[in-house]
Amino acid sequence: MRNLSVTLLTLALFISTGCGGKEDTVDTADTDTDTDTDTDTDTDTDTDTDTDTDTDTDTDTDTDADTDTDTDTDTDTDADTDSDLTGSTVVSVTHGGVTVCDKTFSLSGTPYAGTCPDCTFAFGISASLTADASTACASTDPGYPGDWYMTALTFSPYGDYTDPSLLFWENHPYYDYHGLYATYYDDLYSMFSDAVGDVQERWLGSSYVYNHDDGIGSPPLPSRLVGWDGTNLTWSFQKTLSSDLVEPYYDSCGGATEDSEADAALGGAYTATGDILCDGSVIDVWTVTGTAGQVLGVTVDTVSDTSNFDPEIWVSGPDGCTLMEADDSFECTHPVYFECSSISLTLPADGTYQVVVAPASTGCTADLTVETGVAAYALTVDLATDPGLTLLADSVAPEVEQGVVISASGAAVVHVAP
């Protein structure tokens, strides 16, 4: 019984541990191949690996590493080694204090093709007119300064003068036109050709002049000054070309002025009185206004035995041309050695006319023996309408000095090749 019991126990243990059913092996040992060690190789070891081996590592072979052949090294050979000049100049002309010519030019220069011994630099100049405020600047105009002056100062061809050039010396020793041996510092010249091809030079100025003969140095003429700092050139020039005596209130305008045929005082509703030096040094200028076709009557007469004189008158039209003059037309109210004057004139145009009263001879008394003093007169105007009789100029000189002055000023930037 004991052996049977052991045998049964042994069999029971065998059944429970070794040869049992499938259900138990599935539930306990979990021996299927899905052990989470799947062989799908998705272990992030894919060949991409994000190591950017795509050859675009910013080492692209387009060689645009600023190694192009331009390299900003200015291989155009211009490296400011050429000589050139750029600038401008203003030239004006005044006639009797009135500006009649006013021109501005731009200047550009190229190295002078000829020879210029010891020049610091020399340029052939091309000038272009950039502004012109002139009222009269032609060779036929009164006071015109002459073609060579205009060529020299504007560096532009004028008339028979051509090929303008600019010459400059920092130190220029030579004999000046006074015969003195001198050194001119920053010496500036304008050069051009004349009608027959001869070379003409004109001195524009300097900054300093040292006269070796007397050991004295000073700036040049105040009207001819030059400045130079190694790059910037400046200059100014002025010269009085002529001086004439002119009559600003009398102008025949190229024709003959008509003499008045009036032989009496003409009377009129419009009167004025004036006084004037009777030595002939001054005149009085009056104005009246009328219309074409009206007849203008003008009379000048004495007013006192102690202030009488020998008067004359003339009338000028709206255009400034003197139309008629009168002297000795009738016996003065307060007689003098000569007679008083009157004019009767048909007005040729609408506008304002000038009536001038002047002593025809010196003297302030009836016999004209006293040549100094003040004379008195009465002026009477006869016109169909109110002439607006007005004193325009009181005791002004009948003649004035009318000079012609030419001026120039310029500036330029200069590059000189080493």
Buried (B, 14 or more C-beta within 10 A) or exposed (E): EEEEEEEEEEEEEEEEEEEEEEEEEEEEEEEEEEEEEEEEEEEEEEEEEEEEEEEEEEEEEEEEEEEEEEEEEEEEEEEEEEBBBEBBBBBBBBBBEEBBBBBBBBBBBEBBEEEBEEBBBBBBBBBEEEEEEBEBBEEEBEBBBBBBBBBBBBBBBBEEBBBBBBBBBBEBEEEEEEEEEBBBBBBBBBBBBBEEEEEEEBBBBBBBBBBEEEEEEEBBEEEBBBBBEEEEBBBBBBBEBEEBEBBBBBBEEEEEBBEBEBEEBBEBEBEBEBBBBBBBBBBBBBBBBBEEEBEBBBBBBBBEEEBBBBBBBBBBBBEEBBBBBBBBBBBBBBEBBBBBBBBBBEBBEEEBBBBBBBBBBBBBBBEBEBEEBEBBBBBBBBBEEEBEBEEBBEBBBBBBEBBBBBBBBBBBEBBBEE
